[in-house]
Amino acid sequence: MKVIKIGTRDSELALYQAKTVQQKLNDLGYKTELIPVKSTGDLVLNKPLYELGITGIFTKTLDVAMLNGTVDIAVHSMKDVPTLLPIGIRQTAVLERANTNDILVYKNLDFLEAKKGTIATGSLRRKAQWLNKYPNHEVVDLRGNVNLRLQKLENSNWDGAIFAKAGLQRIEVLPKNYIDLNWMIPAPAQGAMVVHTMQNDDYCTKALLKLNHQETDICTQIERDFLRTLEGGCSAPIGALAIVENKNIVFKGVLFSLDGTQKIAVNQTIALTDIADFGKKCAKEVLQNGGAALMQQIKVNLKK
């Protein structure tokens, strides 16, 4: 029996996600091996990454490892995956989604009533939505894995930092001092894990298809179609959330300016039987309502 080599980044959250997939495959009787993959700089490449169509900063290394045959499958946080996959790689399984909320981990909530406050996040989407609601606050940059970001918050004089709730729950580091940001529209596919296989690998593809959660697959596809049509990639303040309610899809999508002052939103409900191109149609509504000019402005500002 073939051993399925599971590629993962070596952060605690990435390893948790890979081990979750490994356990599900083992339960189905497949043999697996976990292979943490180091950074792209450690790999010998004979082609430029962008020639392969690889754009995702968090997914490049695993994409290259798959294309090189170092690993058979790759497990990702779906929100980190570019909407255009490299040639030869396919999306095979989307696991059942966890919580989609963003949360604020805080030191003291008094600052929410005050005029001044300092919040940390590395996300343009979170920054824009926070500034839209709290225009007098300062938002500072915060990067690194989940544990590192929590530590940076602890060691800082910031009032709070924004995280995806699912990530903190998965590795059991969700602190008591947090609030759900129910008003914040999450990143497209937030809370979902995705597994990629090579298109020509029938064995792994057949195995992984057994793990696909149809409802999550449908909702994340709509959100990612919305993102792709807006041409956001990972670098524009775009939020999207689709949920199934009574045989309907309820969708909320939003595009902000980088400083949060401009907001273009779309809210639509459609029957599950009519969802073809639904994400694309919602994005086109945003583009027609000023989104096209705003996206152009965002791209110019990001190049400065």
Helices and strands as residue ranges (DSSP letters): E 3-8, H 12-27, E 31-36, G 40-42, G 49-52, H 60-68, E 73-77, G 78-80, E 89-94, E 102-106, G 109-112, E 118-120, H 124-133, E 138-140, H 146-154, E 160-164, H 165-170, E 178-180, E 193-198, H 202-209, H 214-230, E 238-245, E 248-256, E 263-271, G 272-274, H 278-286, I 287-291, H 292-303
